[in-house]
């Protein structure tokens, strides 16, 4: 029996506090393929990009995602080169959040450089006025 080739989907994010908007992103991304890999941003990368550390460290964020069975694999990004993980995984599709701007400007160029024919999809927002990490973090209390 011939098995159908897995279609690999890649999704990036900080995922400091998982909320319904994130769950919706996972569901949207999974529609583009059969195997969803979520890459969690390193603390160092978040600090560089957002000018502050995330509410939870990278280990905590990684562990929090493990309870979502829709995700097939969870990995930490690389500290030195954010595009390196793409070369390792060789996804068929990269899904970007509706407001994701980091590392997207040169993404097409990087994919060409890696000789990958990866499709790039922009996902739709899910109640962005309610479920957005910046809004959710305002209500988060760190102990």
Secondary structure, 3 states (H helix, E strand, C coil): CCCCCCCEEEEEECCCCCCHHHHHHHHHHHCCCCEEEEEECCHHHHHHHHCCCCCCCHHHHHHHHCCCCCCCEEEECCCCCCCHHHHHHCCCEEEECCCCCCCCCCHHHHHHHCCCCCEEEECCCCCCCCCCHHHHHHCCCCC
